[in-house]
């Protein structure tokens, strides 16, 4: 038997305003949206009350491109959205909750600022297909694979614990899906040479038989039988045409 532990997670969608126009996204808005500091404090209190240990900060990409969001940030005393996120992360740490941020494409200075107040960060590679820039990613320049790979590399150089992955079902071909999965995994292995404290690449694959969980009376733990070792083969299926729900900075996707 082996013991599996987990921690409670709380999601804070600090702003849904986004500069991108991804055709499959049901998260982003191009209207002004920003939680006020009082609301952030209230939500963090709720997270702590529920026993959350991790805070997932999801946002649109660079929401301050909206003039109203920029005005509200200045009114709250912040020069940029990244600074506001850093403030929220500090408030979370005061309550014993570890922040993980997923803000989209960032420059090294922004990554370094968040490194001071986060346990980890993330960015979905999404796809290496430049062809999608003319279809589902039209009007979303930061979805170009080169831009996203540059952010992932910068995070590695800064030794930031980082997560990444790809999207499926957004119009890619089977070949593009395989190429994206390989490139995402390769980028993780490459940046791991910078000795980041954690790294993983997540992308959807067909479900395989998994051992059933038996929850034990011990809080935050479960007992799992040791699975029999068996070879797992990745067999990609055809692209799925139905829409995909995307959190803009794309931390999680329901394919």
N, C-alpha and C positions, 0 to 999 in steps of 0.2 A: 504494500500500500504506500501511496505518497500523499502528502498533504498539500493542498492548493489553497492559497490565501488570496484575498482580493480586498480592495479598498473602495469605499463609497465615493462616487463622483457627482459633481454638481456642474451643470452647464450654464454659463453666463454669456448670452448673446448681446454683448455690450453695444454694438451698433450693427444694424442690417443694411445700412447705406453702403453702396458699392460702386466702384468705378467701372466694373466689368458688366457685360451684357450677355452672359452665357445663356444659350437658348434652352437649356435643360434645368436651370436653377429655380427652385421654389423658395429659396431663403432670402435672396437679396431684394432690396428695394432701391429705387433711385429718388425716393423722397427722403426728407431729413428724418433720421432716427438715431437717437442717442439716449441711453439711460442717464439720468441725472445722478450726481453723487449720493443724494439721499436714498435713491432707489437702489443703487449699487450696495450701499451699506446695509439696507434692509435685506437684500437677496443674500449677501454674505452671512448675515446673522442667521438666516434661514438655513443656509448650507451648514453652518457650524452646529445649529440646533439638531439637524438631521444626522449629524455625525460624519459629514463628508470629510474626506482626507485629500481629495484632489479637486481642483477647479479647472474646468475646460473653458477657456475664453475663446469663443467663436465670434468672428466679425466679418463684415464685408471688407473688401480691399480698399484701403485708403479713403475712408468715408469723409475726410475733411475736404475732398474735392467738391462736396456740396457746400455752398456758401453758408447755409443755415447751420450745418453741423460745425463748420469752422467758427462761426460766431458763438455757438453754444460752448465750444471748447474754450475759447478765449474768455467767455463769461465765467467759466468754472476755474479759470486760472491756469490753463494748460496750453502750451505752444504748439502741440501736435497731438494726434490721436495716440501715437505710441507712448507719449508721456502720460496720457490719461490711462492707458492700459497698465503702464508701470505703477501708477498710483493705485489702481484697483488690485493689482497683484500684491502690493505692499499691505493693503488692508486685509487681503486674504491670509497672508503670512502671519499677520498679527493674531489671527484667529486659529492658527495651526493648520491651515489648508494650503496644500502645495499647488501652485498654478502651472498649467500647461497652456501655452498660447498658440493659436493658429490664425495668423493675420494676413496670410498671403505673401506675395513677393516683398521682401525687405532688403535694404542695403546693409552692409556690414555694421555701420554705426547703430542702426536700429536694432539689429540682432544683439549687438554687444550691450546696449542699454537694457534690453529685456533679459539678457543673461543674468543680470544682477538680481533680478526679482522672480525668476521662474525656476522650476525644477526641470522643465524640458520645453521644447518648442516643436513645431511641425509644419510641414507644407506638402501637399499632394503634388507629385509630378504630373499626374493626370494622364498625359499621353505624350509620346515623342512625335506624333504625327503633326507635321506642319500643315498638312492638308486641312485639318480641322479648323485652322485659323480663318478659313474662308467659309466655314459652315457654322457649327455650333459655337465656336469661339470668336466669331466675327464681332468686332467692337470690343474685344477683351485682350489688349496687347500683352498684358502680364501673364496670359495663358500660353504664350509662346514657350516651347520646351527649353530654349536656351536661357530665357529669363529665370525660369524656375530651377533649372540645374545650377545656375550661378548662385542662387540663394542657398541651395542645399550644400554646395561646395563651401560657401562662406561660413555656414554654420559649422561645418566640419573643421575648418581652419580655426574657428573660435572655440572648438571643443565643446560645443553645445549638444547635450543629449537631444536627439532629433528623430522624428518619425516621418515617414513618407509612404507613398503608395500610388496606385494608378486607378483610373475610373474605367469601367466597362459599360457598354450599352449606350454610348453617346455618339454612335455613328462610325466607330472605328472598324476596320476589317480585322479578320482573325490574325493576319500577319502583323498588323499594327499593334494589336493587343499583346501578342507574344513579344514583339520588339520592346514595347513599353515596359512590360513586366521584367524583361532581362535588363533593360537600362536602369530601371528603378533599383533592382537588386544590385547591379554593378555600382551604382552611385553610393549605395549604402556601404558596400565593401570598401570602396575607395576612401570615403570620408572616415571610415572606422580606423584608418591608419593614424588619424589625429588623436586617438585614444579618447574618444568621447565615452561618457559613462554608460550610455545605452544607445542602441540603434536597432531599428527593425523596419522592415519594409512590409506593408500589408496590401494585398490585392486579392480580390475575390477569386476563388477557385471552386470547382465543384465539390460538394460536400462528400466527405468520406466517413466511414463508420467510426464513431467515436465512443469511448467508454462512457457509461452512464454515471452521473454524479449521485452520491449519497450524502446529503447534507448532515453534518454531525451537529450535536448540541453546542459545540464550541463556537462562539461568535466569530464571524469573518473567516471561516475555514470550511473546507469540505474534504471528504475522503474519496479518493479515486483509485480504482484498481489499476495496477500497472498494465498498460495495453500491450498486446502482442506486437512485436516488431514486424511491420510489413512494409513493403515498398509502395510508395505513393507516386502515382504518375499524373502529371498535369495534362489533361486533355481539354483544351479550350473548345467551347461550344460556339455556335454562330453568334454574331453580334445581335443584341436585343434592341428592338426599335422603340419600345415604349420609353416614356420619359423617365429621367433619373432625378431623384431629389438630391440637391447639392447644397451644402452649407457655405457656398461661395468660395471660402478658403479651403473648402473641400476636405474636412477632417473625416467625415463619414458619409457614405453614400448608400442608399438603398437601391441596389441594381435592379 
